[in-house]
């Protein structure tokens, strides 16, 4: 297996992109834990990542964070 997440079928929408950027920076989003879990689960599915670490790796490799 590789450390790279599977490329998405379509690029993340602006809001999803912002969430990935915020995750990568470790920003506080001031939202409930349930909302965070929902967002993370949707991002994992959309990007084909297996965990948050892969989401952050994706953010750095795609230039969303850095």
PyMOL commands that set and color helices and strands:
alter all, ss='L'
color gray80, all
select helices_A, chain A and resi 14-25+33-47+52-61
alter helices_A, ss='H'
color red, helices_A
deselect
rebuild
show_as cartoon
